[in-house]
Amino acid sequence: QVQLVESGGGLVQAGGSLRLSCAASGRTFSSYYMGWFRRTPGKDREFVATISSGGSTHYADSVKGRFTISRDNAKNTVYLQMSSLKPEDTAAYYCAAGVTRPLRSFSRSQREYDYWGQGTQVTVSS
């Protein structure tokens, strides 16, 4: 019952910044934990960042210190602010939502998400 739509992708030079947005439908957005994953052709989808319904954040080591995940529950939107971009950040980025459970308030695993967006392409040139 949750639909997710990503936006904000594009082409940027190394060292630049982009801000991705994920707009969610539904009346209980604030109760979901959210995540960002990315996928490069020929590679498995990998975890990027996650944020709990309470606002706690967790990042992949590869993006820690450069990317920031945030959410605005009033706007039903989650963001991924990407700075100091590198060519290896080039990928299709996907937004995902997971149902908060007693033993799960966030997740680094794609198997623990219930809803997915269509993806938005980020290309970083050297």
Contacts in CASP RR format, 6 or more apart in sequence:
PFRMAT RR
TARGET T0000
AUTHOR 0000-0000-0000
METHOD contacts of the structure
MODEL  1
QVQLVESGGGLVQAGGSLRLSCAASGRTFSSYYMGWFRRTPGKDREFVAT
ISSGGSTHYADSVKGRFTISRDNAKNTVYLQMSSLKPEDTAAYYCAAGVT
RPLRSFSRSQREYDYWGQGTQVTVSS
1 26 0 8 1.000
2 24 0 8 1.000
2 25 0 8 1.000
2 26 0 8 1.000
2 29 0 8 1.000
2 32 0 8 1.000
2 97 0 8 1.000
2 114 0 8 1.000
2 115 0 8 1.000
3 24 0 8 1.000
3 25 0 8 1.000
3 26 0 8 1.000
3 115 0 8 1.000
3 117 0 8 1.000
4 22 0 8 1.000
4 23 0 8 1.000
4 24 0 8 1.000
4 25 0 8 1.000
4 95 0 8 1.000
4 96 0 8 1.000
4 97 0 8 1.000
4 115 0 8 1.000
4 116 0 8 1.000
4 117 0 8 1.000
4 118 0 8 1.000
5 22 0 8 1.000
5 23 0 8 1.000
5 117 0 8 1.000
5 118 0 8 1.000
6 20 0 8 1.000
6 21 0 8 1.000
6 22 0 8 1.000
6 93 0 8 1.000
6 94 0 8 1.000
6 95 0 8 1.000
6 117 0 8 1.000
6 118 0 8 1.000
6 119 0 8 1.000
6 120 0 8 1.000
7 20 0 8 1.000
7 21 0 8 1.000
7 22 0 8 1.000
7 23 0 8 1.000
7 120 0 8 1.000
8 18 0 8 1.000
8 19 0 8 1.000
8 20 0 8 1.000
8 21 0 8 1.000
8 120 0 8 1.000
9 18 0 8 1.000
9 20 0 8 1.000
9 93 0 8 1.000
9 120 0 8 1.000
9 121 0 8 1.000
9 122 0 8 1.000
10 18 0 8 1.000
10 120 0 8 1.000
10 121 0 8 1.000
10 122 0 8 1.000
10 123 0 8 1.000
11 123 0 8 1.000
11 124 0 8 1.000
11 125 0 8 1.000
12 18 0 8 1.000
12 85 0 8 1.000
12 122 0 8 1.000
12 123 0 8 1.000
12 124 0 8 1.000
12 125 0 8 1.000
13 124 0 8 1.000
13 125 0 8 1.000
13 126 0 8 1.000
14 85 0 8 1.000
14 86 0 8 1.000
14 87 0 8 1.000
14 124 0 8 1.000
14 125 0 8 1.000
14 126 0 8 1.000
15 83 0 8 1.000
15 84 0 8 1.000
15 85 0 8 1.000
15 86 0 8 1.000
15 124 0 8 1.000
16 83 0 8 1.000
16 84 0 8 1.000
16 85 0 8 1.000
16 124 0 8 1.000
17 81 0 8 1.000
17 82 0 8 1.000
17 83 0 8 1.000
17 84 0 8 1.000
17 85 0 8 1.000
18 82 0 8 1.000
18 85 0 8 1.000
18 122 0 8 1.000
19 79 0 8 1.000
19 80 0 8 1.000
19 81 0 8 1.000
19 82 0 8 1.000
20 36 0 8 1.000
20 79 0 8 1.000
20 80 0 8 1.000
20 82 0 8 1.000
20 93 0 8 1.000
20 95 0 8 1.000
20 120 0 8 1.000
20 122 0 8 1.000
21 77 0 8 1.000
21 78 0 8 1.000
21 79 0 8 1.000
22 34 0 8 1.000
22 36 0 8 1.000
22 77 0 8 1.000
22 78 0 8 1.000
22 79 0 8 1.000
22 80 0 8 1.000
22 95 0 8 1.000
22 117 0 8 1.000
23 75 0 8 1.000
23 76 0 8 1.000
23 77 0 8 1.000
24 32 0 8 1.000
24 76 0 8 1.000
24 77 0 8 1.000
24 78 0 8 1.000
24 97 0 8 1.000
25 76 0 8 1.000
26 76 0 8 1.000
29 73 0 8 1.000
29 76 0 8 1.000
29 97 0 8 1.000
30 53 0 8 1.000
30 73 0 8 1.000
31 53 0 8 1.000
31 99 0 8 1.000
31 100 0 8 1.000
32 53 0 8 1.000
32 97 0 8 1.000
32 98 0 8 1.000
32 99 0 8 1.000
32 100 0 8 1.000
33 50 0 8 1.000
33 51 0 8 1.000
33 52 0 8 1.000
33 53 0 8 1.000
33 97 0 8 1.000
33 98 0 8 1.000
33 100 0 8 1.000
33 104 0 8 1.000
33 105 0 8 1.000
33 106 0 8 1.000
33 107 0 8 1.000
34 50 0 8 1.000
34 51 0 8 1.000
34 69 0 8 1.000
34 71 0 8 1.000
34 78 0 8 1.000
34 95 0 8 1.000
34 96 0 8 1.000
34 97 0 8 1.000
34 98 0 8 1.000
35 48 0 8 1.000
35 49 0 8 1.000
35 50 0 8 1.000
35 51 0 8 1.000
35 69 0 8 1.000
35 78 0 8 1.000
35 95 0 8 1.000
35 96 0 8 1.000
35 97 0 8 1.000
35 107 0 8 1.000
35 113 0 8 1.000
36 48 0 8 1.000
36 49 0 8 1.000
36 50 0 8 1.000
36 69 0 8 1.000
36 78 0 8 1.000
36 80 0 8 1.000
36 93 0 8 1.000
36 94 0 8 1.000
36 95 0 8 1.000
36 96 0 8 1.000
37 45 0 8 1.000
37 46 0 8 1.000
37 47 0 8 1.000
37 48 0 8 1.000
37 93 0 8 1.000
37 94 0 8 1.000
37 96 0 8 1.000
37 110 0 8 1.000
38 45 0 8 1.000
38 46 0 8 1.000
38 48 0 8 1.000
38 89 0 8 1.000
38 91 0 8 1.000
38 92 0 8 1.000
38 93 0 8 1.000
38 94 0 8 1.000
38 122 0 8 1.000
39 45 0 8 1.000
39 46 0 8 1.000
39 91 0 8 1.000
39 92 0 8 1.000
39 94 0 8 1.000
40 90 0 8 1.000
40 91 0 8 1.000
40 92 0 8 1.000
45 94 0 8 1.000
45 110 0 8 1.000
46 60 0 8 1.000
47 60 0 8 1.000
47 108 0 8 1.000
47 109 0 8 1.000
47 110 0 8 1.000
48 59 0 8 1.000
48 60 0 8 1.000
48 63 0 8 1.000
48 67 0 8 1.000
48 80 0 8 1.000
48 93 0 8 1.000
49 57 0 8 1.000
49 58 0 8 1.000
49 59 0 8 1.000
49 60 0 8 1.000
49 63 0 8 1.000
49 67 0 8 1.000
49 68 0 8 1.000
49 69 0 8 1.000
49 80 0 8 1.000
50 57 0 8 1.000
50 58 0 8 1.000
50 69 0 8 1.000
50 106 0 8 1.000
50 107 0 8 1.000
50 108 0 8 1.000
51 57 0 8 1.000
51 58 0 8 1.000
51 69 0 8 1.000
51 70 0 8 1.000
51 71 0 8 1.000
51 78 0 8 1.000
51 106 0 8 1.000
52 100 0 8 1.000
52 105 0 8 1.000
52 106 0 8 1.000
53 100 0 8 1.000
53 105 0 8 1.000
54 105 0 8 1.000
55 71 0 8 1.000
56 105 0 8 1.000
56 106 0 8 1.000
57 68 0 8 1.000
57 69 0 8 1.000
57 70 0 8 1.000
58 106 0 8 1.000
58 108 0 8 1.000
59 65 0 8 1.000
59 67 0 8 1.000
59 69 0 8 1.000
60 108 0 8 1.000
62 88 0 8 1.000
63 82 0 8 1.000
63 89 0 8 1.000
66 82 0 8 1.000
66 83 0 8 1.000
66 84 0 8 1.000
66 85 0 8 1.000
67 80 0 8 1.000
67 81 0 8 1.000
67 82 0 8 1.000
67 83 0 8 1.000
68 79 0 8 1.000
68 80 0 8 1.000
68 81 0 8 1.000
68 83 0 8 1.000
69 78 0 8 1.000
69 79 0 8 1.000
69 80 0 8 1.000
69 81 0 8 1.000
70 78 0 8 1.000
70 79 0 8 1.000
70 81 0 8 1.000
71 77 0 8 1.000
71 78 0 8 1.000
71 79 0 8 1.000
72 78 0 8 1.000
72 79 0 8 1.000
78 95 0 8 1.000
80 93 0 8 1.000
82 89 0 8 1.000
82 122 0 8 1.000
85 122 0 8 1.000
85 124 0 8 1.000
86 124 0 8 1.000
87 124 0 8 1.000
87 125 0 8 1.000
87 126 0 8 1.000
88 124 0 8 1.000
89 122 0 8 1.000
89 124 0 8 1.000
90 122 0 8 1.000
90 123 0 8 1.000
90 124 0 8 1.000
91 121 0 8 1.000
91 122 0 8 1.000
92 119 0 8 1.000
92 120 0 8 1.000
92 121 0 8 1.000
92 122 0 8 1.000
93 119 0 8 1.000
93 120 0 8 1.000
93 121 0 8 1.000
93 122 0 8 1.000
94 116 0 8 1.000
94 117 0 8 1.000
94 118 0 8 1.000
94 119 0 8 1.000
95 116 0 8 1.000
95 117 0 8 1.000
95 119 0 8 1.000
96 110 0 8 1.000
96 113 0 8 1.000
96 114 0 8 1.000
96 115 0 8 1.000
96 116 0 8 1.000
96 117 0 8 1.000
97 113 0 8 1.000
97 114 0 8 1.000
97 115 0 8 1.000
98 107 0 8 1.000
98 112 0 8 1.000
98 113 0 8 1.000
98 114 0 8 1.000
98 115 0 8 1.000
99 114 0 8 1.000
104 112 0 8 1.000
107 113 0 8 1.000
END
